[in-house]
Amino acid sequence: VQVVESGGGLVQPGGSLRLSCTASGIVASIYSMSWYRQTPGKQRELVAAITDDGDTNYVGSAKGRFTISRDKAKNTVYLQMNTLEPEDTAVYYCRAYLYSRYDYWGQGTQVTVSS
């Protein structure tokens, strides 16, 4: 399974961005796809996740501002981020977790929230 993120960039506080994550390979074996983020000197943290059944989970400040969704036909998961704050600045990573309990990560995409 290969995982590729896109959609990062520079946005002003209060703005929005939509990240995309496309998986290729044995996609039928994917149980869930998740978005994590990481800032220098800190551990990577879970932002949001969506299972094969469509169940979603949000963590911390993502609740109420971010929305994770998917297009199964395109093997793509999205993270719509609204009302962005400087504290959202991070490298965002996509993770594909398989039923076999293996996981695959993308290379990350930088999100910078600054005026």
C-alpha positions as CSV (number, residue, x, y, z in Angstrom):
1,V,0.0,0.0,0.0
2,Q,1.3,3.4,-0.9
3,V,-0.1,6.6,0.7
4,V,0.3,10.0,-0.7
5,E,-0.9,13.3,0.9
6,S,-1.5,16.6,-0.8
7,G,-3.2,19.9,-0.1
8,G,-1.0,21.5,2.5
9,G,0.1,25.1,2.3
10,L,0.0,28.5,3.9
11,V,-3.3,29.9,5.2
12,Q,-4.3,32.9,7.3
13,P,-5.8,32.3,10.8
14,G,-9.5,31.7,10.4
15,G,-9.1,30.2,7.0
16,S,-9.7,26.7,5.6
17,L,-7.7,24.0,3.9
18,R,-8.6,20.6,2.6
19,L,-6.0,17.8,2.7
20,S,-6.2,14.7,0.5
21,C,-4.8,11.3,1.0
22,T,-4.8,8.7,-1.7
23,A,-4.0,5.0,-1.1
24,S,-2.9,2.6,-3.8
25,G,-2.1,-1.1,-3.7
26,I,-4.1,-3.6,-1.7
27,V,-6.7,-1.0,-0.7
28,A,-9.3,-3.6,0.0
29,S,-7.3,-4.6,3.1
30,I,-7.5,-1.1,4.7
31,Y,-9.4,-1.0,7.9
32,S,-9.0,2.6,8.7
33,M,-7.3,5.8,7.5
34,S,-6.2,8.5,9.8
35,W,-4.7,11.9,9.9
36,Y,-1.9,12.7,12.3
37,R,0.1,15.9,12.8
38,Q,3.6,16.6,14.2
39,T,5.5,19.7,15.2
40,P,9.2,19.9,15.9
41,G,10.1,18.3,19.2
42,K,6.7,16.8,19.8
43,Q,5.3,13.4,19.2
44,R,3.0,12.7,16.3
45,E,-0.6,13.0,17.4
46,L,-3.9,11.7,16.0
47,V,-6.2,14.3,14.6
48,A,-9.0,12.3,13.0
49,A,-9.7,8.8,11.7
50,I,-12.3,7.0,9.6
51,T,-12.9,3.3,9.5
52,D,-13.9,1.1,6.6
53,D,-17.5,1.2,7.9
54,G,-17.4,5.0,7.9
55,D,-17.2,5.6,11.6
56,T,-15.2,8.7,12.4
57,N,-13.2,9.8,15.4
58,Y,-11.8,13.3,16.2
59,V,-9.3,14.2,18.8
60,G,-8.8,17.4,20.8
61,S,-9.1,20.7,19.0
62,A,-10.1,19.0,15.7
63,K,-13.6,18.4,17.1
64,G,-16.1,20.8,15.6
65,R,-13.5,22.4,13.2
66,F,-12.2,19.5,11.1
67,T,-14.1,16.9,9.1
68,I,-12.7,13.6,7.8
69,S,-14.5,12.0,4.9
70,R,-13.7,9.5,2.1
71,D,-14.4,8.7,-1.5
72,K,-14.1,4.9,-1.7
73,A,-14.2,4.9,-5.5
74,K,-11.1,7.1,-5.5
75,N,-9.4,5.4,-2.5
76,T,-9.1,8.9,-1.1
77,V,-9.6,10.4,2.3
78,Y,-10.0,14.1,2.9
79,L,-9.5,16.3,5.9
80,Q,-11.5,19.5,5.7
81,M,-10.0,22.0,8.2
82,N,-11.9,25.1,9.0
83,T,-11.3,28.0,11.4
84,L,-7.6,27.3,11.3
85,E,-5.4,28.6,14.1
86,P,-1.6,29.1,14.3
87,E,-1.6,26.1,16.7
88,D,-2.7,23.9,13.8
89,T,0.6,24.5,12.1
90,A,2.3,21.2,11.6
91,V,3.3,18.5,9.2
92,Y,0.1,16.4,8.6
93,Y,0.6,12.7,7.9
94,C,-1.9,10.2,6.5
95,R,-1.9,6.6,7.9
96,A,-3.5,3.6,6.4
97,Y,-4.1,0.8,8.9
98,L,-4.7,-2.6,7.5
99,Y,-6.9,-5.5,8.8
100,S,-3.6,-7.4,9.0
101,R,-2.4,-4.8,11.6
102,Y,0.3,-3.4,9.3
103,D,0.2,0.3,8.7
104,Y,1.6,2.6,6.1
105,W,2.4,6.3,6.3
106,G,2.6,9.0,3.7
107,Q,5.4,11.5,3.4
108,G,3.6,14.3,5.1
109,T,2.3,17.7,3.9
110,Q,3.1,21.0,5.6
111,V,0.3,23.2,6.9
112,T,1.2,26.6,8.1
113,V,-1.3,29.0,9.6
114,S,0.1,32.5,9.8
115,S,-0.8,36.0,9.0
